Amino acid sequence: MAEVTELLGRWRQGQSGAGEELFGLVYRELRLTAAALMRREEAGHTLQPSALVNEAYLRLMAQEQGFQNRRHFCGVAGQLMRNVLIDHAREQQALKRGAGQNLLPLDTGTERGGEAAAWRWTCWTWRRH
């Protein structure tokens, strides 16, 4: 444990390689946390625990390094993993609801056959969702 605290101090001072070395020491603990979080998710989730840990690691490296000890570091990493899961769920819901699809203005339908065609297009679009 003292080694983790020492690495946190070196990382806070900006020593190169300290973050990677720290991650290597706490990876197993973070992987267990990620697996526990993933057990709470629905079956068939597209993220794996290792991908969750790696994404949290990238977010940790982007933050300011103000961690006091191992417990603080792992707590922040756990919170970041939950945030990754929330972001992933939001992205999946957005895709499910048609994110990224091209929207057609209603007046586009009038060029192809009048108001009735525009109305049919609108109704068909709403039934799909």
C-alpha positions as CSV (number, residue, x, y, z in Angstrom):
1,M,0.0,0.0,0.0
2,A,2.8,2.4,0.7
3,E,4.1,1.8,-2.8
4,V,0.8,3.0,-4.2
5,T,0.9,6.1,-2.1
6,E,4.5,6.7,-3.1
7,L,3.5,6.3,-6.8
8,L,0.6,8.7,-6.4
9,G,3.1,11.3,-5.0
10,R,5.4,10.8,-7.9
11,W,2.5,11.0,-10.3
12,R,1.3,14.2,-8.7
13,Q,4.8,15.7,-9.2
14,G,4.6,14.8,-12.9
15,Q,7.2,12.1,-13.0
16,S,6.9,10.2,-16.3
17,G,5.9,6.6,-16.1
18,A,4.5,6.9,-12.6
19,G,0.9,6.8,-13.8
20,E,1.4,3.6,-15.8
21,E,3.3,1.9,-13.0
22,L,0.5,2.9,-10.6
23,F,-2.1,1.5,-13.0
24,G,-0.3,-1.8,-13.2
25,L,-0.4,-2.1,-9.4
26,V,-4.1,-1.4,-9.0
27,Y,-5.3,-3.0,-12.2
28,R,-6.5,-6.2,-10.6
29,E,-8.5,-4.3,-7.9
30,L,-10.0,-2.0,-10.6
31,R,-10.9,-5.1,-12.8
32,L,-12.8,-6.6,-9.8
33,T,-14.7,-3.4,-9.3
34,A,-15.5,-3.2,-13.0
35,A,-16.7,-6.8,-13.0
36,A,-19.0,-6.1,-10.0
37,L,-20.4,-3.0,-11.8
38,M,-21.0,-5.1,-15.0
39,R,-22.9,-7.7,-13.0
40,R,-25.5,-5.0,-12.3
41,E,-26.0,-4.3,-16.0
42,E,-28.4,-6.0,-18.3
43,A,-27.3,-9.2,-20.0
44,G,-25.7,-8.8,-23.4
45,H,-23.9,-5.5,-22.5
46,T,-21.4,-4.6,-25.2
47,L,-18.7,-3.4,-22.8
48,Q,-16.4,-5.8,-21.1
49,P,-14.9,-5.2,-17.6
50,S,-11.4,-4.8,-19.1
51,A,-12.7,-2.1,-21.6
52,L,-14.4,-0.4,-18.7
53,V,-11.1,-0.3,-16.7
54,N,-9.2,1.0,-19.7
55,E,-11.7,3.8,-20.4
56,A,-11.6,4.8,-16.7
57,Y,-7.8,4.8,-16.9
58,L,-7.9,7.2,-19.8
59,R,-10.2,9.5,-17.9
60,L,-8.0,9.3,-14.8
61,M,-4.9,10.2,-16.8
62,A,-6.7,13.3,-18.1
63,Q,-7.6,14.5,-14.6
64,E,-5.5,16.5,-12.2
65,Q,-3.6,14.2,-10.0
66,G,-4.8,15.2,-6.5
67,F,-5.3,11.7,-5.1
68,Q,-4.3,11.3,-1.4
69,N,-4.0,7.5,-1.2
70,R,-5.0,4.2,-2.7
71,R,-8.5,4.3,-1.4
72,H,-9.1,7.8,-2.8
73,F,-7.6,6.8,-6.2
74,C,-9.8,3.6,-6.4
75,G,-12.9,5.5,-5.3
76,V,-12.4,8.0,-8.1
77,A,-11.7,5.2,-10.6
78,G,-14.9,3.5,-9.5
79,Q,-16.9,6.7,-10.0
80,L,-15.4,7.1,-13.4
81,M,-16.4,3.6,-14.4
82,R,-19.9,4.3,-13.4
83,N,-19.8,7.4,-15.5
84,V,-18.5,5.4,-18.4
85,L,-21.5,3.0,-18.1
86,I,-23.9,5.9,-17.9
87,D,-22.3,7.6,-21.0
88,H,-22.5,4.2,-22.8
89,A,-26.2,3.7,-21.9
90,R,-27.0,7.3,-23.1
91,E,-25.2,6.7,-26.3
92,Q,-27.1,3.4,-26.9
93,Q,-30.4,5.0,-26.1
94,A,-29.7,7.8,-28.5
95,L,-28.8,5.4,-31.3
96,K,-32.0,3.5,-30.5
97,R,-34.0,6.7,-30.8
98,G,-32.5,7.6,-34.2
99,A,-29.5,9.7,-33.3
100,G,-27.5,10.6,-36.4
101,Q,-30.3,10.1,-38.9
102,N,-30.9,12.7,-41.4
103,L,-34.0,14.8,-40.7
104,L,-36.2,15.8,-43.6
105,P,-38.2,19.0,-43.4
106,L,-41.9,18.5,-43.9
107,D,-41.9,20.7,-47.0
108,T,-39.7,18.1,-48.7
109,G,-42.7,15.8,-49.0
110,T,-44.8,18.4,-50.8
111,E,-42.4,18.4,-53.7
112,R,-43.0,14.7,-54.2
113,G,-46.8,14.6,-54.2
114,G,-48.4,17.3,-52.2
115,E,-49.5,17.7,-48.6
116,A,-50.9,14.1,-48.4
117,A,-47.5,12.6,-49.1
118,A,-45.9,14.8,-46.5
119,W,-48.5,13.7,-44.0
120,R,-48.0,10.0,-44.8
121,W,-44.2,10.4,-44.4
122,T,-44.7,12.0,-41.0
123,C,-47.0,9.3,-39.8
124,W,-44.8,6.5,-41.1
125,T,-41.7,8.1,-39.3
126,W,-43.6,8.3,-36.0
127,R,-44.8,4.7,-36.2
128,R,-41.2,3.5,-36.6
129,H,-40.1,4.9,-33.2
